[in-house]
């Protein structure tokens, strides 16, 4: 068989690795990171099979789960613990791609008082039908806003959340006022020096979409939440809870086998052609 004809016959097998079949399922790995201002990111992972096309990415529910904790040498908030119990299905469309995807679970800010560990604040990641909300359902990556107060001894805690949808583009939050810096000198933890710096600024977060035209590769979406509270120092602060969702779309195992067969056939054909040319 002529070399050019053999190559043309094998090209579709190779191309199928880089082009997802229309409407077909594509395997993916997912990583969700949650980050509060001044705290290390909390990470959760999962995998599944969805649809990855240039104009739409569709994900099933129930992919993400787990618990992660960030310990800190802080006199007020000694650790942050987040539990993710799952996620809702998502259809990311538009330009850039984006849309709602709820995350079920909660974040807890935990400190200490004279009686031992104390949860100062429990933040649900998703809620429905809140009386004080402007939407039927609100939460990280789902949009909407709500506020609440909570009595802690003689202190009245105020918190307001302004959620945004996921996007692979840019999301800008204004009026961010709070930056937290801490220093731990040598010696016992009780001797630590804690300082607070306040500033009024703009926070910008950007997602990415580096998939191939066939929908394979990496995509990152961001969903920042503006949090207004008087939790620290009893004075108003505005900081950010940032959600980052990274998706890695990969060929199905059968497609990888097809690629290996195609490459092997091309290599064998090349060796035969080289021998004939001698």
Short mmCIF file of the C-alpha atoms (twelve columns), coordinates in Angstrom:
data_MODEL
# 
_entry.id   MODEL 
# 
loop_
_atom_site.group_PDB 
_atom_site.id 
_atom_site.type_symbol 
_atom_site.label_atom_id 
_atom_site.label_alt_id 
_atom_site.label_comp_id 
_atom_site.label_asym_id 
_atom_site.label_seq_id 
_atom_site.Cartn_x 
_atom_site.Cartn_y 
_atom_site.Cartn_z 
_atom_site.pdbx_PDB_model_num 
ATOM 1   C CA . UNK A 1   0.000   0.000  0.000  1 
ATOM 2   C CA . UNK A 2   1.467   3.447  -0.861 1 
ATOM 3   C CA . UNK A 3   2.903   5.309  2.119  1 
ATOM 4   C CA . UNK A 4   0.678   8.387  1.675  1 
ATOM 5   C CA . UNK A 5   -2.474  6.240  1.628  1 
ATOM 6   C CA . UNK A 6   -1.456  4.370  4.798  1 
ATOM 7   C CA . UNK A 7   -0.799  7.641  6.597  1 
ATOM 8   C CA . UNK A 8   -4.205  9.010  5.590  1 
ATOM 9   C CA . UNK A 9   -5.926  5.900  6.908  1 
ATOM 10  C CA . UNK A 10  -4.231  6.254  10.292 1 
ATOM 11  C CA . UNK A 11  -4.792  9.977  10.753 1 
ATOM 12  C CA . UNK A 12  -8.422  9.634  11.969 1 
ATOM 13  C CA . UNK A 13  -7.274  7.283  14.724 1 
ATOM 14  C CA . UNK A 14  -4.695  9.782  15.892 1 
ATOM 15  C CA . UNK A 15  -7.005  12.782 15.560 1 
ATOM 16  C CA . UNK A 16  -9.669  11.143 17.731 1 
ATOM 17  C CA . UNK A 17  -7.358  11.485 20.725 1 
ATOM 18  C CA . UNK A 18  -7.369  15.253 20.435 1 
ATOM 19  C CA . UNK A 19  -10.994 15.791 19.418 1 
ATOM 20  C CA . UNK A 20  -13.782 14.788 21.796 1 
ATOM 21  C CA . UNK A 21  -16.743 13.129 20.119 1 
ATOM 22  C CA . UNK A 22  -19.747 15.510 19.890 1 
ATOM 23  C CA . UNK A 23  -22.113 14.820 22.770 1 
ATOM 24  C CA . UNK A 24  -19.849 12.040 24.047 1 
ATOM 25  C CA . UNK A 25  -18.586 11.624 27.585 1 
ATOM 26  C CA . UNK A 26  -15.078 12.764 28.496 1 
ATOM 27  C CA . UNK A 27  -13.245 11.603 31.621 1 
ATOM 28  C CA . UNK A 28  -11.999 14.336 33.945 1 
ATOM 29  C CA . UNK A 29  -10.281 14.900 37.265 1 
ATOM 30  C CA . UNK A 30  -11.476 17.783 39.450 1 
ATOM 31  C CA . UNK A 31  -9.802  19.753 42.251 1 
ATOM 32  C CA . UNK A 32  -11.599 22.337 44.387 1 
ATOM 33  C CA . UNK A 33  -9.607  24.797 46.494 1 
ATOM 34  C CA . UNK A 34  -11.148 27.090 49.117 1 
ATOM 35  C CA . UNK A 35  -9.054  29.977 50.384 1 
ATOM 36  C CA . UNK A 36  -9.821  32.621 52.998 1 
ATOM 37  C CA . UNK A 37  -7.725  35.775 53.092 1 
ATOM 38  C CA . UNK A 38  -4.652  35.008 55.194 1 
ATOM 39  C CA . UNK A 39  -5.229  31.240 55.380 1 
ATOM 40  C CA . UNK A 40  -3.728  28.345 53.443 1 
ATOM 41  C CA . UNK A 41  -5.980  26.790 50.759 1 
ATOM 42  C CA . UNK A 42  -8.184  23.829 51.645 1 
ATOM 43  C CA . UNK A 43  -8.251  21.207 48.891 1 
ATOM 44  C CA . UNK A 44  -10.770 18.594 47.711 1 
ATOM 45  C CA . UNK A 45  -10.671 16.301 44.698 1 
ATOM 46  C CA . UNK A 46  -12.760 13.888 42.670 1 
ATOM 47  C CA . UNK A 47  -13.216 12.479 39.190 1 
ATOM 48  C CA . UNK A 48  -16.011 11.629 36.795 1 
ATOM 49  C CA . UNK A 49  -17.182 11.731 33.212 1 
ATOM 50  C CA . UNK A 50  -18.773 14.776 31.602 1 
ATOM 51  C CA . UNK A 51  -19.030 16.678 28.349 1 
ATOM 52  C CA . UNK A 52  -16.213 19.000 27.259 1 
ATOM 53  C CA . UNK A 53  -16.990 21.001 24.130 1 
ATOM 54  C CA . UNK A 54  -15.787 24.464 23.062 1 
ATOM 55  C CA . UNK A 55  -19.198 26.049 23.711 1 
ATOM 56  C CA . UNK A 56  -20.261 24.068 26.790 1 
ATOM 57  C CA . UNK A 57  -18.797 22.017 29.628 1 
ATOM 58  C CA . UNK A 58  -21.226 19.779 31.515 1 
ATOM 59  C CA . UNK A 59  -20.360 18.112 34.831 1 
ATOM 60  C CA . UNK A 60  -22.338 15.589 36.876 1 
ATOM 61  C CA . UNK A 61  -23.174 16.063 40.540 1 
ATOM 62  C CA . UNK A 62  -21.556 14.255 43.444 1 
ATOM 63  C CA . UNK A 63  -17.963 14.468 42.215 1 
ATOM 64  C CA . UNK A 64  -16.254 16.416 45.032 1 
ATOM 65  C CA . UNK A 65  -16.017 15.412 48.695 1 
ATOM 66  C CA . UNK A 66  -13.704 15.353 51.702 1 
ATOM 67  C CA . UNK A 67  -12.524 17.302 54.763 1 
ATOM 68  C CA . UNK A 68  -9.439  19.501 55.062 1 
ATOM 69  C CA . UNK A 69  -8.057  21.582 57.947 1 
ATOM 70  C CA . UNK A 70  -5.631  24.498 58.168 1 
ATOM 71  C CA . UNK A 71  -3.949  24.890 61.576 1 
ATOM 72  C CA . UNK A 72  -2.649  28.329 62.572 1 
ATOM 73  C CA . UNK A 73  -0.683  29.716 65.523 1 
ATOM 74  C CA . UNK A 74  -3.293  32.408 66.066 1 
ATOM 75  C CA . UNK A 75  -4.695  33.559 69.421 1 
ATOM 76  C CA . UNK A 76  -8.243  33.913 68.084 1 
ATOM 77  C CA . UNK A 77  -8.795  31.536 65.129 1 
ATOM 78  C CA . UNK A 78  -6.535  28.520 65.595 1 
ATOM 79  C CA . UNK A 79  -7.852  26.441 62.706 1 
ATOM 80  C CA . UNK A 80  -10.172 26.489 59.722 1 
ATOM 81  C CA . UNK A 81  -11.934 23.237 58.821 1 
ATOM 82  C CA . UNK A 82  -13.981 22.709 55.668 1 
ATOM 83  C CA . UNK A 83  -16.132 19.732 54.765 1 
ATOM 84  C CA . UNK A 84  -17.375 19.216 51.204 1 
ATOM 85  C CA . UNK A 85  -20.226 16.735 50.900 1 
ATOM 86  C CA . UNK A 86  -20.700 16.942 47.146 1 
ATOM 87  C CA . UNK A 87  -21.512 19.292 44.301 1 
ATOM 88  C CA . UNK A 88  -24.473 19.920 42.062 1 
ATOM 89  C CA . UNK A 89  -24.483 19.332 38.298 1 
ATOM 90  C CA . UNK A 90  -23.135 22.167 36.174 1 
ATOM 91  C CA . UNK A 91  -23.430 23.497 32.644 1 
ATOM 92  C CA . UNK A 92  -20.765 26.115 31.928 1 
ATOM 93  C CA . UNK A 93  -21.578 28.144 28.797 1 
ATOM 94  C CA . UNK A 94  -20.975 31.593 27.303 1 
ATOM 95  C CA . UNK A 95  -17.823 33.490 26.541 1 
ATOM 96  C CA . UNK A 96  -15.842 32.974 28.692 1 
ATOM 97  C CA . UNK A 97  -17.454 29.767 29.932 1 
ATOM 98  C CA . UNK A 98  -19.179 30.015 33.287 1 
ATOM 99  C CA . UNK A 99  -22.349 29.490 35.287 1 
ATOM 100 C CA . UNK A 100 -23.662 28.101 38.585 1 
ATOM 101 C CA . UNK A 101 -22.478 24.972 40.356 1 
ATOM 102 C CA . UNK A 102 -23.349 24.554 44.007 1 
ATOM 103 C CA . UNK A 103 -20.960 23.068 46.563 1 
ATOM 104 C CA . UNK A 104 -22.555 21.289 49.535 1 
ATOM 105 C CA . UNK A 105 -20.809 21.474 52.896 1 
ATOM 106 C CA . UNK A 106 -19.553 24.051 55.391 1 
ATOM 107 C CA . UNK A 107 -16.489 25.949 56.609 1 
ATOM 108 C CA . UNK A 108 -15.850 26.290 60.361 1 
ATOM 109 C CA . UNK A 109 -13.657 28.914 62.027 1 
ATOM 110 C CA . UNK A 110 -12.495 27.370 65.298 1 
ATOM 111 C CA . UNK A 111 -10.685 29.034 68.193 1 
ATOM 112 C CA . UNK A 112 -10.331 28.641 71.946 1 
ATOM 113 C CA . UNK A 113 -11.864 30.075 75.070 1 
ATOM 114 C CA . UNK A 114 -11.451 29.155 78.725 1 
ATOM 115 C CA . UNK A 115 -13.534 26.009 78.186 1 
ATOM 116 C CA . UNK A 116 -11.554 24.702 75.194 1 
ATOM 117 C CA . UNK A 117 -12.117 24.661 71.414 1 
ATOM 118 C CA . UNK A 118 -15.005 26.836 70.232 1 
ATOM 119 C CA . UNK A 119 -16.548 27.223 66.777 1 
ATOM 120 C CA . UNK A 120 -16.810 30.964 66.294 1 
ATOM 121 C CA . UNK A 121 -18.443 30.744 62.915 1 
ATOM 122 C CA . UNK A 122 -19.945 28.027 60.729 1 
ATOM 123 C CA . UNK A 123 -20.367 29.064 57.098 1 
ATOM 124 C CA . UNK A 124 -22.653 26.851 54.979 1 
ATOM 125 C CA . UNK A 125 -21.331 26.633 51.437 1 
ATOM 126 C CA . UNK A 126 -24.862 26.366 50.017 1 
ATOM 127 C CA . UNK A 127 -28.343 27.119 51.371 1 
ATOM 128 C CA . UNK A 128 -31.852 27.254 49.962 1 
ATOM 129 C CA . UNK A 129 -34.889 29.408 50.671 1 
ATOM 130 C CA . UNK A 130 -33.353 31.904 53.087 1 
ATOM 131 C CA . UNK A 131 -35.775 34.513 54.300 1 
ATOM 132 C CA . UNK A 132 -33.118 37.258 54.234 1 
ATOM 133 C CA . UNK A 133 -31.759 36.289 50.835 1 
ATOM 134 C CA . UNK A 134 -32.264 37.943 47.482 1 
ATOM 135 C CA . UNK A 135 -32.326 34.518 45.783 1 
ATOM 136 C CA . UNK A 136 -34.073 31.190 46.333 1 
ATOM 137 C CA . UNK A 137 -30.731 29.457 46.725 1 
ATOM 138 C CA . UNK A 138 -27.372 31.019 47.572 1 
ATOM 139 C CA . UNK A 139 -23.862 29.745 48.033 1 
ATOM 140 C CA . UNK A 140 -20.336 29.396 46.763 1 
ATOM 141 C CA . UNK A 141 -20.462 29.149 42.988 1 
ATOM 142 C CA . UNK A 142 -24.271 29.380 43.015 1 
ATOM 143 C CA . UNK A 143 -24.616 33.151 43.362 1 
ATOM 144 C CA . UNK A 144 -26.942 35.193 45.563 1 
ATOM 145 C CA . UNK A 145 -26.305 37.033 48.827 1 
ATOM 146 C CA . UNK A 146 -27.480 36.869 52.420 1 
ATOM 147 C CA . UNK A 147 -26.598 38.187 55.868 1 
ATOM 148 C CA . UNK A 148 -27.093 37.038 59.429 1 
ATOM 149 C CA . UNK A 149 -26.238 37.944 63.034 1 
ATOM 150 C CA . UNK A 150 -25.192 35.577 65.793 1 
ATOM 151 C CA . UNK A 151 -24.873 36.234 69.523 1 
ATOM 152 C CA . UNK A 152 -21.591 34.979 71.045 1 
ATOM 153 C CA . UNK A 153 -21.737 35.849 74.744 1 
ATOM 154 C CA . UNK A 154 -22.085 39.634 74.864 1 
ATOM 155 C CA . UNK A 155 -20.738 40.012 71.321 1 
ATOM 156 C CA . UNK A 156 -23.097 40.255 68.348 1 
ATOM 157 C CA . UNK A 157 -21.464 38.789 65.251 1 
ATOM 158 C CA . UNK A 158 -22.496 40.134 61.850 1 
ATOM 159 C CA . UNK A 159 -21.674 38.387 58.546 1 
ATOM 160 C CA . UNK A 160 -22.758 39.133 54.988 1 
ATOM 161 C CA . UNK A 161 -21.926 36.944 51.977 1 
ATOM 162 C CA . UNK A 162 -22.053 38.109 48.352 1 
ATOM 163 C CA . UNK A 163 -21.528 35.048 46.137 1 
ATOM 164 C CA . UNK A 164 -20.594 34.933 42.457 1 
ATOM 165 C CA . UNK A 165 -20.989 32.304 39.722 1 
ATOM 166 C CA . UNK A 166 -18.090 30.249 38.380 1 
ATOM 167 C CA . UNK A 167 -16.199 31.738 35.445 1 
ATOM 168 C CA . UNK A 168 -13.177 30.890 33.332 1 
ATOM 169 C CA . UNK A 169 -12.766 34.632 32.778 1 
ATOM 170 C CA . UNK A 170 -12.118 37.491 35.213 1 
ATOM 171 C CA . UNK A 171 -14.118 38.358 38.333 1 
ATOM 172 C CA . UNK A 172 -13.531 41.658 40.160 1 
ATOM 173 C CA . UNK A 173 -14.538 42.483 43.747 1 
ATOM 174 C CA . UNK A 174 -14.364 46.049 45.062 1 
ATOM 175 C CA . UNK A 175 -14.256 47.418 48.587 1 
ATOM 176 C CA . UNK A 176 -11.986 44.708 50.007 1 
ATOM 177 C CA . UNK A 177 -10.760 46.266 53.254 1 
ATOM 178 C CA . UNK A 178 -9.026  43.607 55.276 1 
ATOM 179 C CA . UNK A 179 -5.492  42.211 55.291 1 
ATOM 180 C CA . UNK A 180 -4.251  40.044 58.142 1 
ATOM 181 C CA . UNK A 181 -0.561  39.643 58.998 1 
ATOM 182 C CA . UNK A 182 0.836   37.630 61.895 1 
ATOM 183 C CA . UNK A 183 4.290   36.979 63.311 1 
ATOM 184 C CA . UNK A 184 5.284   34.233 65.735 1 
ATOM 185 C CA . UNK A 185 8.517   34.953 67.642 1 
ATOM 186 C CA . UNK A 186 10.548  32.321 69.452 1 
ATOM 187 C CA . UNK A 187 9.020   31.053 72.652 1 
ATOM 188 C CA . UNK A 188 5.575   29.995 73.722 1 
ATOM 189 C CA . UNK A 189 2.582   30.633 71.507 1 
ATOM 190 C CA . UNK A 190 1.053   33.034 74.017 1 
ATOM 191 C CA . UNK A 191 3.900   35.491 73.349 1 
ATOM 192 C CA . UNK A 192 3.087   35.892 69.673 1 
ATOM 193 C CA . UNK A 193 2.762   39.290 68.080 1 
ATOM 194 C CA . UNK A 194 -0.355  39.825 65.960 1 
ATOM 195 C CA . UNK A 195 -0.834  42.838 63.694 1 
ATOM 196 C CA . UNK A 196 -3.737  43.888 61.491 1 
ATOM 197 C CA . UNK A 197 -3.557  46.084 58.406 1 
ATOM 198 C CA . UNK A 198 -6.628  47.628 56.802 1 
ATOM 199 C CA . UNK A 199 -6.840  48.774 53.199 1 
ATOM 200 C CA . UNK A 200 -9.607  49.587 50.737 1 
ATOM 201 C CA . UNK A 201 -8.870  47.899 47.436 1 
ATOM 202 C CA . UNK A 202 -9.973  45.883 44.448 1 
ATOM 203 C CA . UNK A 203 -9.408  42.141 44.195 1 
ATOM 204 C CA . UNK A 204 -9.275  40.501 40.738 1 
ATOM 205 C CA . UNK A 205 -9.383  36.760 40.081 1 
ATOM 206 C CA . UNK A 206 -8.983  35.115 36.670 1 
ATOM 207 C CA . UNK A 207 -9.753  31.619 35.402 1 
ATOM 208 C CA . UNK A 208 -8.160  29.926 32.397 1 
ATOM 209 C CA . UNK A 209 -9.197  27.635 29.560 1 
ATOM 210 C CA . UNK A 210 -6.267  25.915 27.860 1 
ATOM 211 C CA . UNK A 211 -8.182  22.933 26.450 1 
ATOM 212 C CA . UNK A 212 -7.587  21.738 22.904 1 
ATOM 213 C CA . UNK A 213 -10.239 22.508 20.239 1 
ATOM 214 C CA . UNK A 214 -11.599 19.033 20.974 1 
ATOM 215 C CA . UNK A 215 -12.107 19.820 24.676 1 
ATOM 216 C CA . UNK A 216 -9.157  17.964 26.209 1 
ATOM 217 C CA . UNK A 217 -6.752  19.558 28.674 1 
ATOM 218 C CA . UNK A 218 -7.035  21.907 31.636 1 
ATOM 219 C CA . UNK A 219 -9.679  24.441 32.567 1 
ATOM 220 C CA . UNK A 220 -9.784  26.569 35.740 1 
ATOM 221 C CA . UNK A 221 -12.831 28.452 36.986 1 
ATOM 222 C CA . UNK A 222 -12.973 30.942 39.862 1 
ATOM 223 C CA . UNK A 223 -15.809 31.935 42.190 1 
ATOM 224 C CA . UNK A 224 -14.888 34.618 44.766 1 
ATOM 225 C CA . UNK A 225 -17.273 35.445 47.620 1 
ATOM 226 C CA . UNK A 226 -17.173 38.856 49.288 1 
ATOM 227 C CA . UNK A 227 -17.465 38.429 53.059 1 
ATOM 228 C CA . UNK A 228 -18.274 41.420 55.288 1 
ATOM 229 C CA . UNK A 229 -17.994 40.780 59.034 1 
ATOM 230 C CA . UNK A 230 -17.039 42.220 62.418 1 
ATOM 231 C CA . UNK A 231 -15.626 38.885 63.655 1 
ATOM 232 C CA . UNK A 232 -12.037 40.091 64.105 1 
ATOM 233 C CA . UNK A 233 -11.386 43.033 66.440 1 
ATOM 234 C CA . UNK A 234 -15.113 43.789 66.510 1 
ATOM 235 C CA . UNK A 235 -14.644 46.244 63.618 1 
ATOM 236 C CA . UNK A 236 -15.946 45.925 60.044 1 
ATOM 237 C CA . UNK A 237 -13.751 43.979 57.637 1 
ATOM 238 C CA . UNK A 238 -14.352 42.903 54.058 1 
ATOM 239 C CA . UNK A 239 -12.359 39.933 52.807 1 
ATOM 240 C CA . UNK A 240 -12.682 37.142 50.245 1 
ATOM 241 C CA . UNK A 241 -13.498 33.443 50.275 1 
ATOM 242 C CA . UNK A 242 -12.107 32.252 46.950 1 
ATOM 243 C CA . UNK A 243 -13.237 29.050 45.286 1 
ATOM 244 C CA . UNK A 244 -11.018 27.667 42.498 1 
ATOM 245 C CA . UNK A 245 -12.216 24.694 40.429 1 
ATOM 246 C CA . UNK A 246 -9.605  23.002 38.226 1 
ATOM 247 C CA . UNK A 247 -10.781 20.458 35.635 1 
ATOM 248 C CA . UNK A 248 -8.424  18.177 33.715 1 
ATOM 249 C CA . UNK A 249 -10.122 16.474 30.758 1 
ATOM 250 C CA . UNK A 250 -8.274  13.382 29.552 1 
ATOM 251 C CA . UNK A 251 -8.832  10.790 26.786 1 
ATOM 252 C CA . UNK A 252 -10.820 7.683  27.703 1 
ATOM 253 C CA . UNK A 253 -8.675  4.520  28.143 1 
ATOM 254 C CA . UNK A 254 -10.050 3.116  24.860 1 
ATOM 255 C CA . UNK A 255 -8.920  6.225  23.030 1 
ATOM 256 C CA . UNK A 256 -5.438  5.921  24.499 1 
ATOM 257 C CA . UNK A 257 -5.280  2.348  23.221 1 
ATOM 258 C CA . UNK A 258 -6.323  3.559  19.778 1 
ATOM 259 C CA . UNK A 259 -3.567  6.171  19.890 1 
ATOM 260 C CA . UNK A 260 -0.960  3.555  20.806 1 
ATOM 261 C CA . UNK A 261 -2.109  1.307  17.953 1 
ATOM 262 C CA . UNK A 262 -1.985  4.190  15.488 1 
ATOM 263 C CA . UNK A 263 1.505   5.268  16.546 1 
ATOM 264 C CA . UNK A 264 2.772   1.687  16.391 1 
ATOM 265 C CA . UNK A 265 1.320   1.245  12.893 1 
ATOM 266 C CA . UNK A 266 2.917   4.477  11.694 1 
ATOM 267 C CA . UNK A 267 6.262   3.413  13.161 1 
ATOM 268 C CA . UNK A 268 6.047   -0.010 11.494 1 
ATOM 269 C CA . UNK A 269 5.138   1.561  8.171  1 
ATOM 270 C CA . UNK A 270 8.075   3.944  8.493  1 
ATOM 271 C CA . UNK A 271 10.489  1.084  9.129  1 
ATOM 272 C CA . UNK A 272 9.219   -0.830 6.074  1 
ATOM 273 C CA . UNK A 273 9.520   2.258  3.893  1 
ATOM 274 C CA . UNK A 274 13.075  2.837  5.141  1 
ATOM 275 C CA . UNK A 275 14.061  -0.751 4.305  1 
ATOM 276 C CA . UNK A 276 12.640  -0.436 0.776  1 
ATOM 277 C CA . UNK A 277 14.572  2.765  0.239  1 
ATOM 278 C CA . UNK A 278 17.928  1.078  0.969  1 
# 
